[in-house]
């Protein structure tokens, strides 16, 4: 005599296995969805970080270029002062200081602040000396 291929016990086991597989599939689907969300969030953070990094590099290159221009200008002015170029080119007051316009004084003050201000790693004393000298030149004292 042969047994029927499915009896009540085998159907119960099959139903239990199907239920277990459905739970596992739901858990795997949920985990996959969670991992996809986390991946998307991480990719967004990476994109933001990359944008910030690129902007920082761009700003640094601009600062380096500006610093190089200011350094060249400073060297040019130092050379001119050492060779007394201003003594023959610029009219001066009786105290020997050159006359400059207020716009020129502001430009010089701004350039020197970029190089020597304490907030950018310069010295307080040096910035004070520059300011005092530019005040004297502007006032004609």
PyMOL commands that set and color helices and strands:
alter all, ss='L'
color gray80, all
select helices_A, chain A and resi 8-82+85-89+102-116+118-120+124-139
alter helices_A, ss='H'
color red, helices_A
deselect
rebuild
show_as cartoon
